[in-house]
Amino acid sequence: MINKICESLRAAVADIEDGSVVMIGGFGNSGIPMQLIEALRLHGARELTIISNNAGTAEEGIASLLRDRLVRKMVCSFPRSSGSIWFERLYEEGKIELELVPQGTLAERIRAAGAGLGGVYTPTGYGTRLAEGKETKVINGKGYVLETAMPADVALIKAHRGDAWGNLIYNTAGRNFNPIMATAARITIAEVNAVVEVGELDPEHVVTPGIFVDRVVVQKVQQHDAA
Amino acid sequence: MMRLNRNEMASRVAQDIPDGAYVNLGIGMPTSVANYVSDDKQVIYQSENGILGVGPAPEPDKIDPDLINAGKQYVTLLKGGCYFDNAESFAMMRGGHLDIAVLGAFQVSATGDLANWATNDDKFPPAVGGAMDLAVGAKQLFVLMRHTTKTNEPKILEQCEYPLTGAGVVKRIYTDLAVIDVTDEGLRVRELYGDNTLAEVQALTAATLLPPL
């Protein structure tokens, strides 16, 4: 019997080790696995490398991992949003390493890792500072930069519905990086709004096939939702 | 001299967006271009986080917290719109499927180099987002920016001083003074607003401007 449902958020992240490379889905505050991030923070693994589009705002999500000094390195395209106080503070103090990656290149390096490719040649960034030190190639008269695949130890992703086989669907633009990150990590953990019976998701509409997902954990109902 | 305000600048770009175009609008002033595209045109807006068919802001009681645009503002989805992941979104850009991208800029060079992601001040962490992908991928890249900085320094230069977003990527520049095409011959003024003269605009530009054809 395949049953990927994990009973608690805490159990879902219990084996994440110090020094792990962790992908976290989301774009701004859309489609972020907030409760898995909080579980990871409480779990307390340190020296993490976080791959995510943004670096969190206020005290929430990735910002809370930064505040608790659990992160050694951020890989992202847009770390500086209004309210990214913790990233900016650590950056100014020289307490965090930043690898800045153009957003489409970030997506494609993640996709390449999940698809078993060594990397991709992209025109993005060719002739700019972000291509310095990288192999380039002119193909059919156009310049490209070799960007290598970016795998992770763990992916924390957010979906709308999931089943015991790990099949997932998403909510509107909350999809963003979640489906590609699901493919690129050794262990993929999905936080879902609700679990449905196997067979209930329309096979034509499944976005992430269960083969990419190791654990599914349902969100705890927030106090304000219950009221 | 006649200087357009922000709304007038956005409105001027909107005039040049054709019916049926697939368009990506950058964060800030470019986002407001959508407000001025006339209702008789059907334009499909793409948002880098994975939306095709972005609609206007929702009523306060209809907000979906996941449904945001690249600027992290709440939006809606038009009938016929759809969602997709980031890899597919950027395939649309790099693959040349978008007709027009409108971006802001710090500087643009005489050969259409774009600088809009970093200054030379290393104190602030850099952020690039989707700008480099849009710059190389959109069929036409329009820049919408003030002609000069707040301290009246030219933003159109022979060479950009700031790090490049892309080399030779800008097709047209819309400023508060003029519309300028980047051509093989050089920067060709397409339109001067009001009574603005070529000499006046040239005086605020650090690259040679060619007269309108």
Interface residues (C-beta under 8 A of the other chain):
Chain A: F27 G28 N29 S30 G31 N53 S77 F78 P79 R80 S81 F87 E88 Y91 E92 L98 L100 V101 P102 Q103 G104 T105 L106 A107 E108 I110 R111 T122 P123 T124 G125 Y126 G127 T128 R129 L130 Y170 N171 T172 A173 G174 R175 N176 F177 N178 P179 I180 V207
Chain B: S47 E48 N49 G50 I51 D64 P65 D66 L67 I68 K72 L77 Y83 F84 D85 N86 A87 S89 F90 M93 R94 A118 K123 F124 P125 P126 A127 V128 G129 G130 A131 M132 D133 A135 V136 G137 P163 L164 T165 G166 A167
